[in-house]
Amino acid sequence: MTAGSANRRFIDLLGVRLGLVLGLALLPVGLVAVAQSADLIANARNHSEAALAGETLRAIGPGLTAIKRAQGAAEAIAALRLADAETCNRILARIVAQGGHAAAAVYAADGSLRCASPGTEPPLSPSPAFSAVLTRGLPALAARADEGGGNRLAVLFPESDDGGAVSGVATVTLPSVAPDPEPRDGFALLLFDRTGTILLSSVPEAEAQSILPEGNDLTLLSLPEGQARTFSATSLSGEDRAYSLVEVTDGEVFALGSWPQEIAGLALWQSLPPLILPALMWAVSLVAAWVAAEKLVTRHIRRLRGAILDFADGSRSIRPIPMQNAPQEIRDTAEAFARMAHAILRDEADLEDALHGKEVLLREVHHRVKNNLQLIASIVNMQIRRTRSDEARRIMRSLQERMLSLATIHNGLYQTADVSEIRADRLFPGIVEQIVRASTAQGRNVRVTTSFDDVTLSLDQAVPLALLMTEALSNALRFATTRSGELPALSLSLRSGADGKVVLQVTNDACGLPVTGVDPAEDSSGIGTQLLRGFSRQLGGTFQREFADGQCRLSVRFMPGAKAAAA
C-alpha cells in the first residue's frame, strides 16, 4: 500500500471525518473565544493600570503634601532676603520647628552658607541641582543621604536681588524617608527629576534602575500636575511591568509607581498568547465531542462492520453484536443484518440441498446409463456367438468395445466426486484396463505401458477424449505386430505440454505396415478414421498419425478447458 493510498484510507475513516466536521463546527466558538480572551486580557490590563494609578497617588500623597509645604517655606525664606545671619538663623529655626521640616538654610550664589537652622547638612554646592537653580532661576529638588542610611529630599528655591539676578538659594530639607525593605506585592515608587535622576526610591538603589521602563525617555514626559498616566512596558531587567507616572512639580519632579503585571492576576494570561487558551478550549471541546461520538456511534459501527466483513469473508458463525448502548437506528441496522445473514444462510442451505439432490440424480443417471450400456453390450455379445460371418462378428465386437468404453466412462463419472471436472489420471486407467482385458480374452496379448499426467478436463472434453482413446487403443491392439516373435508393445500417454496444450499419444508395433510415411488409408472413409477425426474436432484439437521404424504413432493435441465442439 502506497503512502497516498494509506493517507486516503485514513481520511476515509468515520472517526477522522467526524473529527474534521466537529472541528469545523466548533471553529466559530474558538474564534469567539479568541476575541473574548483578547478583550479579557485588555480589560485586565486596564484594571491593573487603573489600580496602579490609584496606588501610586495614594503612596505619593503624604510626600507630595510635605514637598508642597517645603516649597512654600523655601519660597518664603527666599522672599525675605535675610541679610543678617543672626536674624536669619532665628527665623529658619522657627520655620523648621513650625513646619516639621528637618532643616533649612540659605546659601550665597558662590555656594557659601549664609545662615542655617540647627542640624543643617553640609552645603549642597556644587551639586547639579544647586547649579541648575543658579543657572535657570527655577526651583528644584535634590536628594541627600542621612547618616541612618535613609534619604532626605531638599527643596531649593532661588533668591533674587533687585535686578532679578539670582543672589542665593534657600533650601528646606524634608524629614528622612527610609526605603521600604519589603515593598508590598512588588510595588515600587520612584521619585526623579526632569533629568532622569532618581531622587528617592522605595526599593534599594541597585534595584531601582532595573525597574525603569526600557525605551522610554522619562526626561520628555509632561503631565498635568496631580494627574497620572498609566502604561505597560518591559523594564530594563526584562520584566513585564505596569507603570503609573505622576507629576509632582510642574515639569521638574515626577513620581513613578510600578508593579509586575501578575500583580493584577495576569501572570498566566500574559505567559501565553491570546490564541493558546481558546485553542485549548477548542481542542478540549473537540475531544469531548469525539469521545461522545465514539461512545454513541463509531464503536458500534466498527463492531457492525467487523461482523459484516467476517460474514463477507466466508465466516458463517453469526455471533451476537453487543449493541446495548447504541442508538436505536444502529440497533435496527444490526438486527436487520442479523435477519439478512440468517436468511442468506437458510437460502445457502436450501441451495446446497438442491445441488446435492441434483448431484445424486446425475450420478444415478450415469449409473443407469452404464448399466444399460453393459446390458446392450451383453446382448451384442450373445448375438456375436450366434453369428457365423467373421466380418459381422468383427464389426459387432468393435461396436461392443465402444459401448463398453462408454459404460466405463459413465461408471467413472458415477464414482467421481465432482462431475463438473474430471481428472484424466483417475478415469482413463480403468478404461484402458477394460479394453486390454477384453483383447486378452480374444487371444491378442500385448505389452501395455501407460502414463497419465494430472490433467483436469470438463465433461464436454472427457467424453469425446475417452471415446477417441478407446477407438485408438482398440485399433492399436488389433493391428499390433512384431517380427521377432515377442509380444508386441503398446504405449499410451497423456501429457501437458509447455504451451499449455495436452497431447494424447498412442504408439504400437506395426511391422506389417510401411517403414516410414503416413497412413496409406489417411484419406479413406473407414469408420475408425472418421471417428478419430470427429472426436478430434470435438476437442478442438489437431489429429496426426504416422509410421516410423516399424511403429505406428497416433497423436492428438488440444487445449484443456476449451468448450467442445458439436460432433
Buried (B, 14 or more C-beta within 10 A) or exposed (E): EEEEEEEEEEEEEBBEEBBEEBBEEBEEEBEEBBEEBBEBBEEBBEEBBBBBBBBBBEBBEEBBEBBEBBBBBBBBBBEBBBEEEEEBBBBBBEBBEEBEBBBBBBBBBEBEBBBBBEEBBEBBBEBEBBBBBBEEEBBBBBBBEBEEEBBBBBBBBBBBEEEEEBBBBBBBBBBBBEBBEEBEEBBBBBBBBBEEBBBBBBBEEEBBBBBBBEEBEBEEBEBEEEEBBBBBBEBEEEBBBBBBBBBBBEEBBBBBBBBBBBBBEBEEBBEEBBBEBBBEBBEEBBEEBBEEBBEEBBBBBBBBEEBBEBBEEEEEEBEEBEBEEBEEEBBEBBEEBBEEBEEEEEEEEEEEEEEEEEBEEBBEBBBEBBBBBBEBBEEBEEEBEEBEEEEEBEBBBBBBBBBBBBBBBBBBBBEBEEBEEBBBBBBBBBBBEBBBEBBEEEEBEBEBEBEBBEBBBBBBBBBBBBBBBBBBBBBBBBBBEBEEEEEBBBBBBBEEEEEEBBBBBBBBBBBEBEEEEEBEEEEEEEEBBEBBEBBBBBBBBEBBBBBEEBBBBBBBBBBBEBEBEEE
